Amino acid sequence: RIANLLKRGFLWIVLILMLLLAACGDVPTAGSVPATLAPTSTSSRAAATASPTPGSILAPPTATASPVPPTATPAPTATTTPIPPTPTPTPAIGQELATLRGHSGGLWQVTLSPDGKTFASASADKTVKLWDWQTRQEIKTFKGHKADVRAVAFSPDGKTLATGSVDKTIKLWDIATGEELKTLTGHTDEVAGVVFSPDGKTLASGSKDTTLRLWEVESGKAKATLNGHTNWVESVVWSPDGKLLASGSLDYTVRLWDVASEKSINVLRGHTNWVLPVAFSPDSKLLASGSKEASVRIWEVASGKQIFNLAGHKEEVRSVAFSPDSKRLVSGSEDETIRVWDLGEGKQTLSLAPKSSGASIIFGPDGKTLISGLGNGLIKLWYIG
């Protein structure tokens, strides 16, 4: 009985399954075993899920293609947007930019190298120092003079320095090595000014012995002595076009000299006291002179006529220099001020107070900065726009 019941139960289960398969449209043929009961492989099970082939209830299992691995999607490349550098704020007009220390005595002169990368300073401490314009750091010191170094000049190729001293000598130096190349002797009193010719072959010097001398740079020999002043020669400059020399003297005059003939061709009169610094404009058309009378005068070189008498300083003017475009002039004085002048109108546009005498003032290579060598031994840089 129990066996009959189980057999009937099994038949009912098979019947129910067949009815379910028929309801789904998957009725097996007679004698076949339902696919759902037959053991199948993994591939067969996958095939059983496919739609039946026309004319059959269950399509025979078909081979399935190997799954294609998904194509790897490259990770997005990280892009960095460049951050523009923060602009350096423009200094205020008249702002002090730096103070350079190194000399132990007052400054007599500062001068810029031809390429604008360095500048040199001559001091009462008997030395000359070379400075880097960009870093404002001292590069080297030239030692050899036995007294104040009053004057310093770069050769046009930037390879040689000339220095003039209270010890009555002129020295030539190799800038790269710092080695002394030559000592030029001949002046009988202190040397107050030295300057190279634009071609670099000749050196001119002015002295307290009232003379100017011309020297052959290569040999170090004196070429000529220029006489005419009746008192100390305090300064000497060469015109940028190479044709003229100008000298300032304690005899209250400025003299112009023709280099080719080695003769004085004009005497500029008007100062009422010692003439101290002189300077040519970059275009060689103008000459500036400063005096113990506290004035700055501007002269037309071709005619010798005075164009401006710039008044404002209270004591003797120790330094004058033109801007690179010849439109401005800067002056330094014992009254402890530095003044900037507009040469279009002959008016002062700016006054700086370095708290020491402005012994030597020049424009930096950018035409917007001043380098000032002071009587207290400091070098100060200023922005004037």
Secondary structure, DSSP 4 states (H G I P E B T S, - for coil): -HHHHHHHHHHHHHHHHHHHHHHHT-PPPTTPPPTTTS---HHHHHHHTSPPPTT-SSPPP-PPPPPPPPPPPPPPPP--PPPPPPPPPPPPTT-EEEEE---SS-EEEEEE-TTSSEEEEEETTSEEEEEETTT--EEEEEE--SS-EEEEEE-TTSSEEEEEETTS-EEEEETTT--EEEEE---SS-EEEEEE-TTSSEEEEEETTS-EEEEETTT--EEEEE---SS-EEEEEE-TTSSEEEEEETTS-EEEEETTTTEEEEEE---SS-EEEEEE-TTSSEEEEEETTSEEEEEETTT--EEEEEE--SS-EEEEEE-TTSSEEEEEETTS-EEEEETTTTEEEEEE--SS-EEEEEE-TTSSEEEEEETTS-EEEEE--
